[in-house]
Every structure is written in structure tokens, then in C-alpha cells.
């Protein structure tokens, strides 16, 4: 999807902290190339290295590790994602991952969780195998809310080594998820969400075991930004102003805008508008609601204004977008 403006962030990788593993340790992959201890300009991507929109507004994107890393000489340089959460499962080979200011060794059977705006990068051995799952934050919030885990500190950068007895189950879950994503079977999205929820249940159990159920402290600014994202998800269709969001968090609108520009290089209002557009796209693609009904569902009182709003952000009218997306889905066999 579209690369956003780079933002200033500490991208330093300071120490190497190998993760525990019960398996014999293969030869490690080289460290990610960028290990500077100076402040860097870290790009914010939707998907690493891509400048195009996803073909359809799916909430999940699945690919094999080799699909993208092979194109970049097995190195994914330091970057960030806004509005996305990633899970990377290393099935075979080795890798090193930079998460914010640390480097970790990954072995087969490790799963890394990368929350939005975490500075991260990978250096894979050429024999690395596994899966990369990218999820839109609204989907992750929905999955975790059913576990009571949205505010538990679960969404922090972490690497989880699999226990031998559950290794096969998690491996199967990622394999089935990838197969469903590439297919067009009945209830495809529901099954993918069920598989993801199973993976998050396992991660939640590991989190409780490793931290005694206590969340790891987060940077205050990042926590405010996370709260803003959660509030957008609840109220984007209610026409809340930036001032209302800021008041609900307990900060000023000016400070909220400052945080948003720091983390993603955009205003708070732009992020609200992005969420509205995402909802509009999904309604246009996956439902038979008329454009007028979609506009009313998203809090617009004038369908004509909604059409202008949509075209300003997407470049085409809602009707034209629906026609284009329908054609792409038919070509994809979905």
C-alpha cells in the first residue's frame, strides 16, 4: 500500500539478546544491516517496499517469508507500520530481528509479534521458511476484545519460542491460514479470523506465563497514540471531532496532533478519515448496500457530500470503486 512520509524515530539497534530455545542452534543469520545508534529517518509502510494499494480492502494479508525477502536480498530494512500488526512465524532456517532498540536471534519455532509503529527489520538466512501475517488494527482489536486482552499489554514487541508440544498445532494454524488466504472457499474470512484468534490465544497464554499477567510498561506517548486508535475504532462513524478524541484520552487536541505527526507524519483528523474510508471500501466491496445507505451508516447526512469525500481520498467515486473492486475480485476468483 502507499508509503507514508518518513517520521523521526529512534531506530537504534543497541544490543544482541538471543532468545531461549530448546532446539539445537543452527548457524545464525547476519544481523540487520542498519545498526546505527544515531536517530534515523524510519519510513512508514503499509507493506514493506510497496507503493500500491492492496487490491481489495481485506483486513488480513498473508505471504511466505521468501515472497518478499528474496526480492530484497533477504534483508528487510528498519521500517514501521501504521494501523497494522504483524505476526512472523519462522518455520525453518534462522533470522535476526531488530525490534525498536534491540536485536534478537530467531530460531525455527519462534513467533514474533510486531505492533503498529514498532521500528523493526529482519535479516534472514537464505534457507529461511515461514509465514508473515499482516492484520489491520481494527481486526486485531476485535479479536483481542473477545479475549479481554486489548488493554492487557499483549500488543508489545515480543518473540515467543514455541514449546515442543504445541509446535505442530501453531505450525498447522499458520499453514491453514495461508491456504485459506490464497483460496476462495465459502466463509473464507470467518475461518481466517478463527485461526488468528487461536494463534492470539496461544500468545496470550505465553504472555501471562512470561509476565505473570502484568503488562510491560509502554512509552506514554505511544500509549496515548494507541488509545487514539482504539477510540477511532469505536467512534469513527459518529462524527467525533479531534477535540472529543483528545478529551476522551485526557490530553489536548494540539498534543494529539503532535503525537500523530510524530508517529505517522499525519494529522489526527487524517487518521480518522482513513478509518472511515476503510469502512466505506469494505461496505462497497462486500455488501450490496447502496452508496446512500453506506453514507448514512458512516454518519454522513448527505450522500452527495460522502461521494465527494470518498472521491477526494480514493480518486474515484464510490460507484466506480465498487465496479473496479468487483472486477478484481472476479479475476482473483473470489
N, C-alpha and C positions, 0 to 999 in steps of 0.2 A: 504494500500500500504506500501511500505517499510519504516520503521522508519529510519530517518537520524540521524547523530551524534548529540548529545545534544550540544546546544550552550549556552554561558553565557549570561544571560539577567536578568534585574530586574524583578522579579516575585512577588514583594511585593504587598499585598492587604492591603491598609493602612486605608481606611475609608469606612463606610457604608453609601451609599447615596440612599434612597428609591426613586423610580421613581414615578411621579404623575400618578394617576389613578382615573377614575370616578366610578369604581366599588367598592363594599364593599371588604375590605381586608381580605382574608382567613388567617388562621394560616400560617406564613411564614415557608419555608423550612430552614433547618440548613444551615449555611454558608459553603462554600467550605472549606475542612479540612485544606488546606495549606494557612495560613495567616501570614507567617513569613515575617518580614520586612528586612530580610537579602537577599543578592543576592543569587539566586538559579540556579541550572543547570536545564534548562527547555527543555524537549525533543521536537523535531520537528517531527510531524507525517504527513502522508498523511491523513489517517483516524485514529481516536483515538484508540489506543490499537491494531491495526492491523499490521501484519508483512508480509502480502501477497499483491500482486498487484491486482488491480481491474481486474475482468475477461476480460473486454473489455475496450478500451480507450474511454469510454463515458466522456463527458465534465460535466455531472451532476450526482450526487448521491443523492438519497432520502431515508430517513428512518424515522420511528417514534421515538419519544424521548425514549420510553421504549425499543426499539430494542437493543440499546447499553447500556443505563444507568442501566437497570435492571441487566445486567451482571456484573456491577461494583458497586453494592450496591447503586445505584442511585447517585453516585458521579463520575464526570469526572474531574480528577485532572488537575492542571495547565499544559498547553502544548501550542504549536504553530503549525501553518501550513505554509509551503512554497508553493507558487503557487496556493493556494486555498482560496476561500472566502466562508464563511458560513452564512446562514440565519437560525435562530431558531425561530419558532413560537410556543408560549405557548398557547394552546387552553383551557386547564383546569389544576387545581392544582396550585401549587406555585413552585418557584425556586429562587435560588440566583446565580448570575453570577459574576465572577471576570473578569474584563476587564483591562488589564495592572495593574495599581496600585489602583484600586477602586473595591468595591463590590456593586452590585445593587440588589434590590429586584425586582423580576418579578412576575406579576400577569397575570391572563388569559387575552388574547388580546394584549399582548406585543410581539413585534418582535425585536430580537437582531441581529445586523449586525456585523460580526467578519471579519475584513480584514486580509490579509495574514500577518504573523509574529506578530499578536497581541497575547500577553500572555493571555490565557483565561481558565476558568474552570467553572464547574456547580455543584451545589448540588440541586437535585430535590426532592420534596416530592414524596412519593411512588405513589400518585394518579395523578402525572403529565401526561398530554396528550399534544400531539402536533407533529410538524414536524421539521426535521433537513434537510436542503438542502445544499449540498456541491458542489461548482462550480469551475471548472478550471479557472484560472485567464484570459486566452485568451478569453473564452466565456464571462466573465464579462466585459472585455474591449470592446468587440464587442457590447454587449447590451447597455452599457453606452455611447458608442461613438455616437449611434443614438440619444441619448438624450442630447448630448453636455455636458455630465457630467463627463467625465474621469478626468478632472483637476479641478473639482468644489469642491473637498474636501468631496465628498459623501462617499468615502470608508475610513471612520474612525470608530473606535469602538463606537457604539451607540445603545441605546434601544429606541424603538418607541412605545408609547402606542396608541392603535387603538381608533379612535373616534367611537362612537356607530353606527353612520350612515354608516360607511364603514367597520365595523367589519365583517359583514356577507360576503361581497364581498371578502375581503382578506382571510377569512376562506375558502371560496369556492375555491379560486385560489390555495391555498396550497393543499387542498384535491384533486382537479383535477390534479395538478402536480404530486402528489404521485400516483394517479391511472394510469396516463399515463406512469410514470416511470416503474411501475410494469407490464405493458401490452406490447403488440406488435402490436398496431394498425397502420394503414397507416399514414405516416407523423408524427410519434410519436415525433421525435426530434424537428420538427418545432413548434408543439403545445406546447411542454415544454418550448421552448425558448420564445414563445409569452406570456405564463403565467408568466414566470420570468420577462420579460420586463414590464408587467403590475404591478408586485409587486415593481420593481425598480422605476417605475413612481410614485407610491404612496409614496415610501420612499423619492424620490427626492422632492416631494411636501412638505412632512413633514420637510425635511432638510431646504428648503427655508423658511418655516414658522418659524422654531425654531431659525435660524441663520441669518435671513434677507438676505439669498442668499450668505452669506460670508463663506468661508471655515475656519474651525478651524485650527490654526497653527499646523504644524507637526514637529516632530524632523527632523533636517536637514539630518542626516544620513539615516533615514528611507525614507525620500523623495527622496534622491539620489537612494536608492535601488528600490523604486517604479518606478522612471524614467527608470532605467535599465530594469526592467521587461517590461515596455511599449515599449522600444526600441527593445528588443528581439522580441517582438510580430511583430513588423513592419519589421525587417531586418534579422530574423534568417535564411531565405533561400537565403540570398545574400552573405554569406561568410564573414561577418564583423569580424574583429579582435577585441580582447578585447580593444586594444588601440583606435579603432574607436568608440566603445561604450563609453569609458571614455571621449573621446574628445567631443562627442555629449552632454554629461552631463555637461562637464566643469570641470572634475576632472582628476587626473592621473590614469593610469591603476593600479598602485600599491595600491592606495587608494580604487579603485573599488574592487579589490580583497580582501582587508582588510575588507571592508563592507560586501561582500558576505560571507566571512568566519565567520564574527561576527554574521550575521543574520541566516545563514543556515549551516555553517560548510563546505562549498564547495567553489571552485574557481568560478570566473565569467565564465570561459570557460565551466566548467561543467554544469552550468545553461543553457548556450546556447545549448549545446549538448542535454540536457534533452528536450528542446523545439523541436529540430529537430527530436528526437526520437518520441515524442508525435505525431507530424505531420505525420511521416512515418507510425506509427501504425495505425492512422486513415485512411490514404490513402490505406493501405494494407487491412484493415477490411471493409471499407465502399465504396470502389471504385473497379473497375475492371482494373485499371492501372497496367501495367506490372511493375516488380521490376525496370527495366531500366528507365521507364518513371517516376516512383516515385523518383528515384535517381536524374534525371535531374531536376525535379520540385523543389527539395530541394537544388539545387545548386551544386550537385556533377557532375563532368565531367567524372567520371569513375565508372560505375555501380559495378565493382568488388570491388573498394575501399569502396563504400557505403555498400555493403554486409558485408565486414569485419568490418566496423564502427558499423553497426547495430548489428552484432553478438557479438561484444565486449561489447556493452551496454546492450543487451537484453538476451544474452546467447544462442540464436538460430538464424538461418538465416532468412531473410525476408520471404522466401518461406515457411519455417517451421512455422514461427509465423502466417502467413496467414492461413495455414491449421489448426493450433490449435485454432485460434480465430473463424474460420468458424464453427468448430465442437462445440465450446462452445456456439456460437450464436444459432446453431440449437438445442442444448439441452435446451437452455433457451426459445426457441420458438419465437425468433426474426428474 
